Amino acid sequence: MKNLLVGIPVIYDVACVKRCLAHVIGADGILIIDNNATIDIKKLIEPYNKIVNAKNVYVNPAWNQLMEYFLAHPEFDTIIILNSDIYLKDDVCAKIKLIDLDAQKVIPLVTGVSAFSDSPDQTSHVVKDGVPGVFICLSRKMVEHVYPIPSEIKLWYGDNWIFSKLQMLEYKMTVYNDLQAIMDWSRSIGLLPEASEIIEDDKKAWNLISKKI
């Protein structure tokens, strides 16, 4: 049984964050990245272990903070990087702990559902691309290979970096239909006034970075 850390960057939409945290059941640790979050969110996350950023450092730097913390805490074997607008079915963490990511060479992905009353197919299948940036599950060996995400990219392509690097090691992105999640898609990025400009910069940077992987 693996020791599991769940890391969640937060900034906007307190209702989403509240629902997200309510559905993180069975993790051995939760680490919040307070990315200069709203006052309501700061009140909500006050009891949690957290890293507080005085200003929004954006998505990929926040993921780097999560991975850095994970690497510095050997009591954890596995990390899930989770968006605050995704709600896991209550058994997801327990099931993730039973998967030997390195032995099976697998990057597990959740199945999006409209309700947790859905009856999942118990099979799984391999896919080329994951659901971007909402659920990324990594072993310690995997994190050591992908950390850090290049500083040139801030909002986009952090997931592309992680998945591309791991696929070079022959890890397969696999959707597990019995790992269910509801995706709210509040997408806090859309609330950032400077998002479009940063994304354009990310596209240019990723075009160069991807050629070197």
TACOR-V263192 format. One record per residue. N is the residue number from 1. RES is the residue in one letter. PSI is psi in whole degrees, 0 to 359 (* if undefined). Layout:
n,res,psi
N,RES,PSI
N,RES,PSI
//
This chain:
n,res,psi
1,M,126
2,K,152
3,N,123
4,L,128
5,L,132
6,V,124
7,G,133
8,I,111
9,P,140
10,V,150
11,I,308
12,Y,170
13,D,80
14,V,327
15,A,318
16,C,313
17,V,318
18,K,314
19,R,320
20,C,309
21,L,325
22,A,337
23,H,4
24,V,89
25,I,130
26,G,1
27,A,150
28,D,351
29,G,147
30,I,129
31,L,123
32,I,133
33,I,107
34,D,99
35,N,57
36,N,53
37,A,168
38,T,162
39,I,318
40,D,321
41,I,319
42,K,320
43,K,319
44,L,319
45,I,4
46,E,321
47,P,350
48,Y,154
49,N,132
50,K,159
51,I,127
52,V,122
53,N,130
54,A,337
55,K,165
56,N,115
57,V,355
58,Y,178
59,V,301
60,N,319
61,P,325
62,A,320
63,W,322
64,N,321
65,Q,319
66,L,314
67,M,323
68,E,315
69,Y,315
70,F,313
71,L,331
72,A,355
73,H,88
74,P,353
75,E,344
76,F,135
77,D,331
78,T,145
79,I,140
80,I,122
81,I,120
82,L,133
83,N,151
84,S,355
85,D,28
86,I,137
87,Y,115
88,L,143
89,K,148
90,D,340
91,D,2
92,V,312
93,C,318
94,A,320
95,K,323
96,I,321
97,K,338
98,L,352
99,I,125
100,D,93
101,L,319
102,D,317
103,A,322
104,Q,353
105,K,53
106,V,142
107,I,100
108,P,138
109,L,147
110,V,157
111,T,127
112,G,131
113,V,162
114,S,340
115,A,148
116,F,355
117,S,354
118,D,148
119,S,108
120,P,147
121,D,133
122,Q,4
123,T,173
124,S,162
125,H,153
126,V,138
127,V,160
128,K,318
129,D,147
130,G,177
131,V,117
132,P,118
133,G,19
134,V,335
135,F,110
136,I,118
137,C,125
138,L,143
139,S,173
140,R,317
141,K,320
142,M,317
143,V,319
144,E,332
145,H,329
146,V,346
147,Y,135
148,P,157
149,I,136
150,P,138
151,S,344
152,E,339
153,I,133
154,K,312
155,L,317
156,W,162
157,Y,1
158,G,320
159,D,321
160,N,318
161,W,310
162,I,309
163,F,320
164,S,317
165,K,320
166,L,325
167,Q,334
168,M,334
169,L,11
170,E,22
171,Y,141
172,K,131
173,M,117
174,T,125
175,V,124
176,Y,114
177,N,348
178,D,6
179,L,97
180,Q,148
181,A,145
182,I,128
183,M,117
184,D,330
185,W,41
186,S,331
187,R,78
188,S,336
189,I,323
190,G,344
191,L,353
192,L,121
193,P,333
194,E,8
195,A,313
196,S,322
197,E,317
198,I,320
199,I,320
200,E,320
201,D,321
202,D,319
203,K,316
204,K,317
205,A,317
206,W,325
207,N,325
208,L,317
209,I,316
210,S,333
211,K,344
212,K,352
213,I,*
//
